[in-house]
Amino acid sequence: MIKIVKSGEFIARRANQNPAPTAVSAAVSKIIADVIVRGDDALREYTEKFDCCSPDDFELPSAALDAAIDDVGNEFVGIMQRAAANIEEFHRQQIREGFEITRGNGIVLGQRITPIERVGLYIPGGTAPYPSTVLMNCIPAKLAGVGEIVIATPPSKNGVNPGILAAAKIAGASRVFTLGGAQAIAALAYGTETVPRVDKITGPGNAYVAEAKRQVFGIVGIDMIAGPSDILIIADGAANPILVAADMLSQSEHGTDSPAILITDSAKLADKVSAELESQIAALPRGKIARESIDVYGRIIITETLDEAFRISNELAPEHLEIFLDEPFKYLGKVINAGSVFLGKNAPEALGDYYAGPNHTLPTFGTARFSSPLSVDDFIKKTSYTYYTEKALFGASDDVVRFAAREGLDAHALSVSRRISSAQR
């Protein structure tokens, strides 16, 4: 049963991205080193070991994506197409352009925006395959102008989940490889005989995938190191306990370590939600997972005021924040740290997971204090440029030389002063 505590008894500890357990870190290091040395041979060995299958080819032909469209049926294709349109509409607003500043004294400064050339998207394919994650990662990359979008997703004895392949077709992925786990991350980061080396890797995964992303960062870019999914709901006594409990369980069923927290100023609502959780868990197909998550990581926190509720929420910096209150826009300004905010009683977090438009790849483990949802910005590079005429350099030379001298970098100063001396001869 979920624990109910008063706010004075609750310490809002910020979760940290703790290093992976030694065993996980060591195992991942071995896999990465093996893939670097043995390439495809290592990939085949690990695929047989961990996925219990041996694909003839790691890369799927485009015909497999076309076939998946037929496999999932027109109804689901239509749903994904509508979701994709919503996601594209939202992320299109994030497209940015470069700028240029021209000063009258012969100085031109600017910034160019260029897309990353090749990205790898890791799409989980375990107990709950996520076609939605394909859309959420691929569509911003396409809008950014990425030249090649490579998907890696784990195979199984029955092949790759057709929903993932159909989503890849709808979202415009370039290539799809049947690879999972740390070995997939290693292949994307370093390349093999058949898998192209990418410039950045995005997408969630298990502890081994997260640790592999951590270890290859610097060789390639990564979006984030995602932890367990979490939700925090702020509600008052007018909230429907059935719906509050349902929303909490929508995250608890993700995994046994997915926190679901309710903060309320109503002890009566707290008791009703607790009872509802017990009733609803019993009917869930993934009830065993939700049960452990709720019992170990779930909390209901009772506060004196809603202002106190928002203070605790900002300390926790949740991945998903539901403001389950009337007039929710009145409270939006109180939110400082949150990955994505769901306003009012008709915006359950599930809307964001699949359909509304904002990205569902969000900062977890309290990292919303300093990071943001996946966006078009994750798939671009910003390059600055500078132009000075000779006259403009003369005007700035004294300041630059003196600044360099103050830092003790004589060669920096000389690179300017020698130009001045040369021009005056």
N, C-alpha and C positions, 0 to 999 in steps of 0.2 A: 504493500500500500504506500502511496505517496506520502512524504513527510510534509506536515504543515508547521511552519515556524512563524514567529513574529519577527518583524524587521530588526528589532533590537538583538535578536538571537542569531541573525544571519550576517555573516561577513561576506561582503561582495568581493570575493577574490577574483582577480583577473586571471583567466586561464592563460597559460604560456605554451608556446610551441616547444615542448620538451624534446630533447634528442630521442631518436628511436632507441628501443631496447638494444643492448649490445648484440644479442643474437640476430635480430633483424638487420641491424647495420652491417654486421659481418657477412651475413648471407648475401645481402645486396651487393656489397663490395666484391664478393667472389663472382657473382653473376655478371656484373658489369665488366670486370677484368676478363672473364671468359669470353664474353661477346666481343670485346675489343680484339682479342687474339684469334678466336676461331670463327667469328662471324656467323654465317648461316648454319654451320654445323652445330654451334652452341645453341642457336635458336631452336633447331629441330629437337635437340636433346631436352631442352627445358620445356618445350611445348608438349612432348610426349610425357614428361615427368609430371608437370603441373596441370595440364589440360587434358591429359589422357587421350590425345589424338595426334595424328601425324598428317597434316595437310600436304598434298602434292606440291602446292605452291603457296607461299605466304600471301602473295597478292591476289586479290579477287578480280576477275575480269569484269568489265563494265556490264556484261550481260547478267551477272549475278545481282547487280543493283536493280536492273530493269525487272528481273524475275521477282525480286523482293516486293516491288510495287504491286505486282499481281498477287503475291502471297498474302500480303496484309489486308488486301481488299479495299474497295473504293471508299468505304465509310471512314476507315482509319487514315487513309491517304488524305481525304478531305479535311479531317481534323488536323492533321499535321500541316497541311497547306495553310489552313486558317491561322494556326499557331505561328507558323513561319512568317506570315504576313504581318502579324502583330509584333513579332520580335524584330523584323526588319524595320517597321515603321518607327519603333522606339529607338533602335540603334542608329538609324540613319541620321537622327538629330545629333549624334556624337561625332559625325565626320567633321574633321577640322581641316583648315587650309593653312598654308604657310603665310608669312607676312614679310614685308620689307619696309625698312625705315631709311629714308634718304634725307640726310642733313645738308643744308646749303653750303657747308664748307668742304665738300668733297668726300663725305663719308657715306658709305652704304652698308647697312647691317640687315640681316634677315634670318629667317628660319624656314627650312624646307621640310615638308612632310613626305616621307616615302614609306611604302609598305614593307614589312618584312617579306623576304623573298619566298621562304618555304617554312611552314609551320607543321608541327605534329600534334594531332588531337588524340588524347587517350580517352577512350570511351569504355567504361566498365561493362562487363558482360556476365557478371556472376549471378547471385540469387535474384537480383532485380535489374535486368538490363534497362538502359535509359536512352531511348530514342530522343527524348527531350534534350539530353546533354549534347547530342549531335547538333541539334538546331541552335542551342545556346552558344556553342563554341564556333560552329562553322559560319553562321550568318554574320557575326561581327567581323570575322576574318575576311569574308568575301567583300563586305562593305569597305573594309580598309584597303582592299586591292591586293591582298596576298596572292602571289603568283601560283603557288602550289600548296594545296591543303591535303595533308596525308593523315589518314585515320588509322590508328591501331586499336583493335578490339579483340578480346580473347575468343578463341574458337572453342568448340565443344564437339562431342561425338556426333551431334546433330547439326553441326555447322554453326554459322554466326546467326544470332537472332535476326529474323527478317525485318523487324521494326527498325533496328539500328541501320540496316542497309538501305531500307526505304527512306529513312530520314537523311542518310548521306546523299542519296540521289536528289531528294527535294532541296536540300541545303546547298548542293553544288560542290561536294567534296571532289578532289582530284583523283585520289587513289585510296584504296582500303586494303589494309594488311591484317591477316588473322594472327595477331600476336598479343599476348597479355603479360601482365606482371612486370617485374623489374627488368626482365630481358627485353621487353618491348621498349621501355624507356631507354635502355642502353643502346638498342639498335637505332632508335630515332636520334639519339644524341651523337653517336659516333659513326653511324652508317655501317652497312654490311654489303655483301655482294649483290643483294637484291633490295635491301631497304635503304632509301636515300637518307643522308644526313640532313636534319632540319636545323633551323636557326632558333626555334623556340618551341617549347612543349607546353600545352595547356590541357586541362581536364583533370577530374578527380580519380581516385583509386584507393586501394586498400593500403595498409601500413607499409607494405613492400614497395608499392608504386610511389607513395609519398616519400619514402626514404630514398628511392632511386632518383626522384626528381631533386631532392636535396643534394645528393652526391654529384649529379651531373651539372648542377647550376654553376655557371661560369664557363663551361664548355658550350652550353646553350642557355638561352633564357628560359624562365618558367613563369607561369602566372602566379602561383601561390602554392604553399604546402597545406592542403586542406585537411582539417581534422573532422571529427564527427559532426554531423548536422545538428543544429539546435534551434529552438524556438523560445521566445519569451512573449507572454501575453499580459497586457495591462488591462484590467477590467474592473468595473464597479459593480455594485449590488444589482443593477438593472440588467446585467448580462445574462444570457441564456446558458446555464451550466452544461446543457447537452452539447451545445455548439463549442463552448470553450474546451470541454474535454475532448471533443472530436478533433479540434485543431491541435491540441497538445499531442494526441496520439498520431497525428499525421506526420510528426517528426520522430516520435519514439519508435515507430515501426521501421525506420531507416536502419537502426542498429542498436545493439545492447548498450552502447555508450553515448547515445544521442540525448542530450539534456532537453527536457521540456519544463518550463518554469511559468507559473502564473503568479503575478503580483496584483493584489487587490486590497482595497480598503474595507472589504466586506467579509467578516468571518462567516456569515451565513453562506455566501457564494463559495467560499473555500470548502466548506463541508459538503455542499451539493456537488461541486466539481469532483471532489475526492470520491464520492459515491458513484458518480457517473463514470469516472475512469475505471473503476472496478467492474461495472456493468458492461462497458463497451469493450474492454480488453478481452473479456471472455468470448466475445463474438468475432474477434479479429482472426483471420487466417494466419497473420504474423503475430499473434497474441503473445507467444512465448518470448519473442524478441522485445515487444513493447513492454511486457511485464517486467523484465529485468531492467530495461531502460528507466521506466517510471520508478521502480522501487529503489534503484541505486542513484540515479542522476536527477530524477524529477524532484521538484520542490513547489510548494505553494507558500508564498510569503505574504503575510498580512501586515499592511502598513497603516499608519494613522491617516495619511493623506495621499492623494494622487501625486502631488509634487514629490513626496518621498519615493513613490513607486518609480517615477522617471529618474530620480537620482540613482537608485539602485540599478535600474536598467542601463544607464550610461556607464556605470562602473563595470557591468558585465559585458557590455558591447556585444549584444546578440547578433547572430547571423540573420535571423528573421525576427522582426518585432511587429506584433499585432497590437494596434491601439483599439481595443474592443470597447469603445466608448461612443456615446452620442457626441455629435459635433467634433469629430476627430481632428479636423484641420486646426481647431483651437489649440490642440496639444502638439502639433507637429513641430513647432519651434522649440519645444522642450527636448527634442531628440538631438543628441550630440554624437553618440556612437551607436551605429546600427548598420548592418549590411543592406537590408531592404526593409521598408516600412509598409505595413498593410493597414489601411485606414478604414475604420468603421466595422460594422457587424456583417457586412456583405462582401468582405474582401479576405476570404481565408487564404492562408499561405499557399495552398495548392494552386490557386490562380497563378501565382508567380512561378511555381515549379514548371508549369506546362504552357501557359496560354497568354497571359496578360500582355507581355512584351518586355519588361525589364528582365535583366539576366538573372538566372538562378545560380550561377557560379559566384558564390559570395564568400567574403572573409569569415572564417570560423575561429573558434578558440579565443574569442576576445580580440582578434586582430582587426576588427572594424574600428578600433581606436586609431589605426594608422594606414589601413588599406581599403580598397574599394572593390565593387563588383567588377567582374570581367566586362570589358567594353571594347569598342573599336580601338581605343588608345593602346590596348595590349598588343595590337597587331601592326603598329606603326613605329617608325623611328623619327626622331626630330634632329635635324642637322642644322647648326647655325653657320653663317658665313659673314665675313668681314672684308670690306674694301676701303682703303684710304688712298687718297691722292698724295703726292709728295708734299704738297702744301699742308694738307691735313696732318700728315705725320710730323712735320715740323712743329705744328701747333701743340701736339700732344707729347712731344719727345721729352721735354724737361720733366713732366709729371711721371712718365713711364720710367725714365732712367732713375729718378729719385726713389720711386716705389721699389724698383728692383734692388737698388743699393740698400734700402732699409731691410730687405729680406736677405741680403747677402748673396745675391745671385748676379755676379758680375757679368757673366756671359749674356744674360738676358739684357742687361743695360747696354752692353756693347753692340748687341744685334740692332739696337736703335741708334745709338750714338755714331756708329760707324757709317750708317746710311746718311746721317746728317753731315758728317765730315766729308764723305764722298761727294755729296751734292754741292758742297760749298767750294770744292776745288776749282 
